[in-house]
Amino acid sequence: MQVLTVYSPGNSHFYRQWAKSWSAQGWKPGIITPKEISRHGSAKAAAKARGAKLLCAANLFNVSFRPPRKTPDRIPKSAAVRLVQ
């Protein structure tokens, strides 16, 4: 299952570790570019166009949330750690 985050220059130091934390749990991480957002009108529409099931912030690291059989409505708080800048 694919998970995406939106690119922001201010969060560039998070991306490598963000991707590593999600891929370690069995997800396929990816980044939505500003060009994709302008093409589709919103980050949510761009994620849908790429077939992603989950869109989250770059500072939300996955510590135990495995891809479920059906698309989750939200990430359980116990399964993620949000880093504050």
N, CA, C and O atoms as CSV, one atom per row, in Angstrom:
chain,resi,resn,atom,element,x,y,z
A,1,MET,N,N,0.853,-1.166,0.000
A,1,MET,CA,C,0.000,0.000,0.000
A,1,MET,C,C,0.903,1.235,0.000
A,1,MET,O,O,1.935,1.251,0.670
A,2,GLN,N,N,0.519,2.249,-0.739
A,2,GLN,CA,C,1.344,3.445,-0.893
A,2,GLN,C,C,0.936,4.547,0.090
A,2,GLN,O,O,-0.249,4.766,0.339
A,3,VAL,N,N,1.937,5.231,0.642
A,3,VAL,CA,C,1.738,6.387,1.518
A,3,VAL,C,C,2.537,7.550,0.931
A,3,VAL,O,O,3.679,7.369,0.510
A,4,LEU,N,N,1.943,8.735,0.903
A,4,LEU,CA,C,2.598,9.898,0.320
A,4,LEU,C,C,2.649,11.059,1.309
A,4,LEU,O,O,1.847,11.150,2.238
A,5,THR,N,N,3.610,11.934,1.079
A,5,THR,CA,C,3.691,13.191,1.808
A,5,THR,C,C,3.935,14.291,0.786
A,5,THR,O,O,4.378,14.018,-0.330
A,6,VAL,N,N,3.651,15.522,1.159
A,6,VAL,CA,C,3.812,16.667,0.265
A,6,VAL,C,C,5.204,17.261,0.463
A,6,VAL,O,O,5.651,17.453,1.593
A,7,TYR,N,N,5.880,17.548,-0.639
A,7,TYR,CA,C,7.212,18.140,-0.562
A,7,TYR,C,C,7.141,19.575,-0.063
A,7,TYR,O,O,6.307,20.368,-0.500
A,8,SER,N,N,8.030,19.883,0.856
A,8,SER,CA,C,8.187,21.237,1.370
A,8,SER,C,C,9.662,21.421,1.692
A,8,SER,O,O,10.235,20.593,2.399
A,9,PRO,N,N,10.302,22.494,1.189
A,9,PRO,CA,C,11.727,22.691,1.453
A,9,PRO,C,C,12.049,22.726,2.953
A,9,PRO,O,O,13.136,22.315,3.357
A,10,GLY,N,N,11.123,23.207,3.773
A,10,GLY,CA,C,11.346,23.282,5.210
A,10,GLY,C,C,11.399,21.925,5.892
A,10,GLY,O,O,11.919,21.807,7.001
A,11,ASN,N,N,10.868,20.904,5.240
A,11,ASN,CA,C,10.870,19.557,5.806
A,11,ASN,C,C,11.852,18.623,5.120
A,11,ASN,O,O,11.805,17.413,5.340
A,12,SER,N,N,12.729,19.155,4.301
A,12,SER,CA,C,13.614,18.303,3.505
A,12,SER,C,C,14.507,17.400,4.358
A,12,SER,O,O,14.902,16.328,3.900
A,13,HIS,N,N,14.826,17.802,5.563
A,13,HIS,CA,C,15.664,16.974,6.424
A,13,HIS,C,C,14.914,15.759,6.978
A,13,HIS,O,O,15.548,14.859,7.528
A,14,PHE,N,N,13.590,15.708,6.850
A,14,PHE,CA,C,12.791,14.582,7.328
A,14,PHE,C,C,12.627,13.463,6.301
A,14,PHE,O,O,12.405,12.317,6.693
A,15,TYR,N,N,12.726,13.746,5.022
A,15,TYR,CA,C,12.274,12.812,3.988
A,15,TYR,C,C,12.972,11.454,3.994
A,15,TYR,O,O,12.305,10.428,3.861
A,16,ARG,N,N,14.269,11.421,4.142
A,16,ARG,CA,C,14.980,10.133,4.106
A,16,ARG,C,C,14.531,9.239,5.262
A,16,ARG,O,O,14.238,8.062,5.053
A,17,GLN,N,N,14.475,9.783,6.470
A,17,GLN,CA,C,14.055,8.991,7.626
A,17,GLN,C,C,12.563,8.673,7.580
A,17,GLN,O,O,12.134,7.602,8.009
A,18,TRP,N,N,11.777,9.615,7.054
A,18,TRP,CA,C,10.338,9.372,6.903
A,18,TRP,C,C,10.113,8.157,6.004
A,18,TRP,O,O,9.363,7.246,6.356
A,19,ALA,N,N,10.769,8.152,4.839
A,19,ALA,CA,C,10.617,7.042,3.893
A,19,ALA,C,C,11.113,5.735,4.502
A,19,ALA,O,O,10.491,4.689,4.313
A,20,LYS,N,N,12.203,5.783,5.216
A,20,LYS,CA,C,12.765,4.593,5.841
A,20,LYS,C,C,11.794,4.009,6.878
A,20,LYS,O,O,11.617,2.793,6.951
A,21,SER,N,N,11.166,4.887,7.681
A,21,SER,CA,C,10.247,4.400,8.718
A,21,SER,C,C,9.003,3.747,8.112
A,21,SER,O,O,8.508,2.749,8.636
A,22,TRP,N,N,8.502,4.301,7.022
A,22,TRP,CA,C,7.308,3.729,6.392
A,22,TRP,C,C,7.630,2.454,5.625
A,22,TRP,O,O,6.863,1.493,5.687
A,23,SER,N,N,8.749,2.425,4.904
A,23,SER,CA,C,9.087,1.222,4.137
A,23,SER,C,C,9.437,0.057,5.064
A,23,SER,O,O,9.215,-1.099,4.705
A,24,ALA,N,N,9.979,0.341,6.247
A,24,ALA,CA,C,10.293,-0.716,7.210
A,24,ALA,C,C,9.034,-1.431,7.702
A,24,ALA,O,O,9.105,-2.575,8.151
A,25,GLN,N,N,7.893,-0.766,7.620
A,25,GLN,CA,C,6.630,-1.360,8.054
A,25,GLN,C,C,5.833,-1.966,6.893
A,25,GLN,O,O,4.707,-2.423,7.087
A,26,GLY,N,N,6.417,-1.971,5.682
A,26,GLY,CA,C,5.764,-2.609,4.544
A,26,GLY,C,C,5.010,-1.676,3.609
A,26,GLY,O,O,4.318,-2.140,2.703
A,27,TRP,N,N,5.134,-0.361,3.815
A,27,TRP,CA,C,4.474,0.617,2.955
A,27,TRP,C,C,5.407,1.017,1.815
A,27,TRP,O,O,6.612,0.776,1.883
A,28,LYS,N,N,4.854,1.627,0.767
A,28,LYS,CA,C,5.635,2.172,-0.342
A,28,LYS,C,C,5.555,3.697,-0.255
A,28,LYS,O,O,4.579,4.285,-0.720
A,29,PRO,N,N,6.575,4.355,0.338
A,29,PRO,CA,C,6.520,5.808,0.519
A,29,PRO,C,C,6.842,6.570,-0.760
A,29,PRO,O,O,7.578,6.091,-1.622
A,30,GLY,N,N,6.273,7.764,-0.862
A,30,GLY,CA,C,6.532,8.633,-2.005
A,30,GLY,C,C,6.262,10.082,-1.639
A,30,GLY,O,O,5.629,10.372,-0.623
A,31,ILE,N,N,6.746,10.986,-2.474
A,31,ILE,CA,C,6.608,12.420,-2.227
A,31,ILE,C,C,5.823,13.060,-3.360
A,31,ILE,O,O,6.104,12.817,-4.534
A,32,ILE,N,N,4.842,13.875,-3.008
A,32,ILE,CA,C,4.060,14.632,-3.986
A,32,ILE,C,C,4.759,15.974,-4.205
A,32,ILE,O,O,5.066,16.684,-3.248
A,33,THR,N,N,5.001,16.309,-5.443
A,33,THR,CA,C,5.687,17.560,-5.768
A,33,THR,C,C,4.692,18.711,-5.935
A,33,THR,O,O,3.509,18.476,-6.182
A,34,PRO,N,N,5.167,19.955,-5.802
A,34,PRO,CA,C,4.288,21.106,-6.040
A,34,PRO,C,C,3.688,21.092,-7.455
A,34,PRO,O,O,2.560,21.540,-7.661
A,35,LYS,N,N,4.445,20.580,-8.414
A,35,LYS,CA,C,3.954,20.489,-9.793
A,35,LYS,C,C,2.737,19.568,-9.876
A,35,LYS,O,O,1.775,19.874,-10.580
A,36,GLU,N,N,2.776,18.444,-9.162
A,36,GLU,CA,C,1.626,17.525,-9.142
A,36,GLU,C,C,0.407,18.175,-8.492
A,36,GLU,O,O,-0.720,18.001,-8.956
A,37,ILE,N,N,0.639,18.922,-7.419
A,37,ILE,CA,C,-0.464,19.598,-6.738
A,37,ILE,C,C,-1.119,20.612,-7.658
A,37,ILE,O,O,-2.346,20.701,-7.714
A,38,SER,N,N,-0.300,21.387,-8.388
A,38,SER,CA,C,-0.886,22.378,-9.301
A,38,SER,C,C,-1.617,21.699,-10.462
A,38,SER,O,O,-2.618,22.221,-10.952
A,39,ARG,N,N,-1.127,20.552,-10.898
A,39,ARG,CA,C,-1.769,19.825,-11.999
A,39,ARG,C,C,-3.125,19.255,-11.580
A,39,ARG,O,O,-4.081,19.278,-12.356
A,40,HIS,N,N,-3.203,18.740,-10.344
A,40,HIS,CA,C,-4.432,18.075,-9.887
A,40,HIS,C,C,-5.336,18.956,-9.029
A,40,HIS,O,O,-6.489,18.605,-8.780
A,41,GLY,N,N,-4.817,20.099,-8.575
A,41,GLY,CA,C,-5.637,21.020,-7.803
A,41,GLY,C,C,-5.490,20.926,-6.298
A,41,GLY,O,O,-5.757,21.898,-5.592
A,42,SER,N,N,-5.069,19.770,-5.791
A,42,SER,CA,C,-4.852,19.619,-4.352
A,42,SER,C,C,-3.950,18.416,-4.105
A,42,SER,O,O,-3.764,17.570,-4.979
A,43,ALA,N,N,-3.396,18.359,-2.901
A,43,ALA,CA,C,-2.537,17.227,-2.538
A,43,ALA,C,C,-3.354,15.936,-2.494
A,43,ALA,O,O,-2.881,14.874,-2.897
A,44,LYS,N,N,-4.578,16.043,-2.002
A,44,LYS,CA,C,-5.450,14.867,-1.913
A,44,LYS,C,C,-5.759,14.302,-3.305
A,44,LYS,O,O,-5.739,13.088,-3.506
A,45,ALA,N,N,-6.042,15.187,-4.253
A,45,ALA,CA,C,-6.330,14.755,-5.625
A,45,ALA,C,C,-5.083,14.160,-6.284
A,45,ALA,O,O,-5.180,13.192,-7.037
A,46,ALA,N,N,-3.912,14.742,-6.000
A,46,ALA,CA,C,-2.660,14.215,-6.549
A,46,ALA,C,C,-2.367,12.825,-5.982
A,46,ALA,O,O,-1.915,11.938,-6.705
A,47,ALA,N,N,-2.624,12.641,-4.694
A,47,ALA,CA,C,-2.419,11.328,-4.071
A,47,ALA,C,C,-3.358,10.290,-4.683
A,47,ALA,O,O,-2.953,9.161,-4.960
A,48,LYS,N,N,-4.594,10.677,-4.886
A,48,LYS,CA,C,-5.577,9.765,-5.488
A,48,LYS,C,C,-5.160,9.397,-6.915
A,48,LYS,O,O,-5.298,8.247,-7.332
A,49,ALA,N,N,-4.649,10.384,-7.659
A,49,ALA,CA,C,-4.211,10.127,-9.033
A,49,ALA,C,C,-3.041,9.142,-9.081
A,49,ALA,O,O,-2.901,8.393,-10.048
A,50,ARG,N,N,-2.209,9.140,-8.051
A,50,ARG,CA,C,-1.077,8.210,-7.980
A,50,ARG,C,C,-1.460,6.878,-7.351
A,50,ARG,O,O,-0.627,5.977,-7.253
A,51,GLY,N,N,-2.707,6.746,-6.926
A,51,GLY,CA,C,-3.164,5.486,-6.362
A,51,GLY,C,C,-2.790,5.274,-4.908
A,51,GLY,O,O,-2.834,4.146,-4.417
A,52,ALA,N,N,-2.423,6.339,-4.211
A,52,ALA,CA,C,-2.039,6.229,-2.800
A,52,ALA,C,C,-3.279,6.068,-1.926
A,52,ALA,O,O,-4.341,6.613,-2.228
A,53,LYS,N,N,-3.130,5.321,-0.854
A,53,LYS,CA,C,-4.227,5.102,0.079
A,53,LYS,C,C,-4.106,5.987,1.310
A,53,LYS,O,O,-5.063,6.119,2.072
A,54,LEU,N,N,-2.930,6.600,1.515
A,54,LEU,CA,C,-2.720,7.388,2.722
A,54,LEU,C,C,-1.827,8.585,2.405
A,54,LEU,O,O,-0.827,8.459,1.698
A,55,LEU,N,N,-2.202,9.746,2.937
A,55,LEU,CA,C,-1.446,10.983,2.786
A,55,LEU,C,C,-1.156,11.482,4.191
A,55,LEU,O,O,-2.082,11.651,4.985
A,56,CYS,N,N,0.115,11.723,4.517
A,56,CYS,CA,C,0.444,12.169,5.875
A,56,CYS,C,C,1.572,13.190,5.844
A,56,CYS,O,O,2.193,13.408,4.804
A,57,ALA,N,N,1.831,13.811,6.980
A,57,ALA,CA,C,2.882,14.820,7.102
A,57,ALA,C,C,4.261,14.158,7.087
A,57,ALA,O,O,4.414,12.999,7.473
A,58,ALA,N,N,5.259,14.917,6.634
A,58,ALA,CA,C,6.624,14.393,6.558
A,58,ALA,C,C,7.236,14.170,7.932
A,58,ALA,O,O,8.208,13.424,8.056
A,59,ASN,N,N,6.690,14.799,8.963
A,59,ASN,CA,C,7.246,14.602,10.301
A,59,ASN,C,C,6.477,13.537,11.093
A,59,ASN,O,O,6.607,13.457,12.315
A,60,LEU,N,N,5.684,12.728,10.401
A,60,LEU,CA,C,4.964,11.627,11.032
A,60,LEU,C,C,5.684,10.325,10.680
A,60,LEU,O,O,5.517,9.790,9.584
A,61,PHE,N,N,6.471,9.831,11.606
A,61,PHE,CA,C,7.259,8.620,11.377
A,61,PHE,C,C,6.469,7.405,11.847
A,61,PHE,O,O,5.814,7.440,12.888
A,62,ASN,N,N,6.538,6.341,11.073
A,62,ASN,CA,C,5.798,5.113,11.362
A,62,ASN,C,C,6.660,4.187,12.219
A,62,ASN,O,O,7.758,3.805,11.814
A,63,VAL,N,N,6.163,3.828,13.401
A,63,VAL,CA,C,6.914,2.920,14.262
A,63,VAL,C,C,6.318,1.518,14.341
A,63,VAL,O,O,7.017,0.570,14.700
A,64,SER,N,N,5.009,1.370,14.004
A,64,SER,CA,C,4.435,0.021,14.066
A,64,SER,C,C,3.153,-0.163,13.252
A,64,SER,O,O,2.465,-1.167,13.434
A,65,PHE,N,N,2.817,0.748,12.383
A,65,PHE,CA,C,1.562,0.680,11.633
A,65,PHE,C,C,1.769,-0.054,10.317
A,65,PHE,O,O,2.278,0.517,9.353
A,66,ARG,N,N,1.373,-1.324,10.282
A,66,ARG,CA,C,1.491,-2.150,9.077
A,66,ARG,C,C,0.333,-1.840,8.130
A,66,ARG,O,O,-0.727,-1.405,8.580
A,67,PRO,N,N,0.520,-2.058,6.823
A,67,PRO,CA,C,-0.581,-1.818,5.885
A,67,PRO,C,C,-1.770,-2.734,6.188
A,67,PRO,O,O,-1.621,-3.956,6.187
A,68,PRO,N,N,-2.946,-2.158,6.446
A,68,PRO,CA,C,-4.127,-2.981,6.724
A,68,PRO,C,C,-4.711,-3.564,5.441
A,68,PRO,O,O,-4.350,-3.157,4.337
A,69,ARG,N,N,-5.599,-4.502,5.603
A,69,ARG,CA,C,-6.262,-5.096,4.436
A,69,ARG,C,C,-7.184,-4.094,3.748
A,69,ARG,O,O,-7.333,-4.123,2.526
A,70,LYS,N,N,-7.803,-3.206,4.530
A,70,LYS,CA,C,-8.633,-2.163,3.927
A,70,LYS,C,C,-8.056,-0.795,4.296
A,70,LYS,O,O,-7.326,-0.671,5.280
A,71,THR,N,N,-8.376,0.209,3.522
A,71,THR,CA,C,-7.834,1.552,3.718
A,71,THR,C,C,-8.259,2.127,5.068
A,71,THR,O,O,-9.446,2.143,5.394
A,72,PRO,N,N,-7.281,2.602,5.859
A,72,PRO,CA,C,-7.626,3.162,7.166
A,72,PRO,C,C,-8.222,4.556,7.053
A,72,PRO,O,O,-7.910,5.298,6.122
A,73,ASP,N,N,-9.078,4.909,8.001
A,73,ASP,CA,C,-9.612,6.265,8.053
A,73,ASP,C,C,-8.588,7.205,8.657
A,73,ASP,O,O,-8.481,8.365,8.258
A,74,ARG,N,N,-7.830,6.692,9.631
A,74,ARG,CA,C,-6.787,7.485,10.256
A,74,ARG,C,C,-5.727,6.566,10.846
A,74,ARG,O,O,-5.964,5.376,11.055
A,75,ILE,N,N,-4.567,7.128,11.109
A,75,ILE,CA,C,-3.464,6.365,11.674
A,75,ILE,C,C,-3.645,6.303,13.194
A,75,ILE,O,O,-3.854,7.337,13.829
A,76,PRO,N,N,-3.568,5.119,13.777
A,76,PRO,CA,C,-3.676,5.030,15.237
A,76,PRO,C,C,-2.528,5.791,15.911
A,76,PRO,O,O,-1.382,5.702,15.470
A,77,LYS,N,N,-2.831,6.532,16.970
A,77,LYS,CA,C,-1.814,7.321,17.668
A,77,LYS,C,C,-0.687,6.462,18.200
A,77,LYS,O,O,0.458,6.911,18.250
A,78,SER,N,N,-0.981,5.251,18.594
A,78,SER,CA,C,0.050,4.374,19.148
A,78,SER,C,C,1.018,3.860,18.085
A,78,SER,O,O,2.060,3.304,18.432
A,79,ALA,N,N,0.709,4.028,16.830
A,79,ALA,CA,C,1.521,3.471,15.754
A,79,ALA,C,C,2.434,4.489,15.086
A,79,ALA,O,O,3.193,4.127,14.187
A,80,ALA,N,N,2.383,5.745,15.496
A,80,ALA,CA,C,3.168,6.772,14.819
A,80,ALA,C,C,3.760,7.743,15.836
A,80,ALA,O,O,3.235,7.924,16.935
A,81,VAL,N,N,4.853,8.354,15.439
A,81,VAL,CA,C,5.499,9.374,16.264
A,81,VAL,C,C,5.609,10.629,15.434
A,81,VAL,O,O,6.180,10.603,14.344
A,82,ARG,N,N,5.065,11.741,15.938
A,82,ARG,CA,C,5.160,13.014,15.218
A,82,ARG,C,C,6.336,13.802,15.793
A,82,ARG,O,O,6.413,14.031,17.000
A,83,LEU,N,N,7.241,14.209,14.921
A,83,LEU,CA,C,8.382,15.015,15.336
A,83,LEU,C,C,8.045,16.485,15.179
A,83,LEU,O,O,7.486,16.894,14.162
A,84,VAL,N,N,8.377,17.261,16.162
A,84,VAL,CA,C,8.097,18.684,16.148
A,84,VAL,C,C,9.399,19.426,15.905
A,84,VAL,O,O,10.415,19.138,16.538
A,85,GLN,N,N,9.367,20.382,14.986
A,85,GLN,CA,C,10.577,21.144,14.663
A,85,GLN,C,C,10.833,22.190,15.698
A,85,GLN,O,O,11.809,22.933,15.598
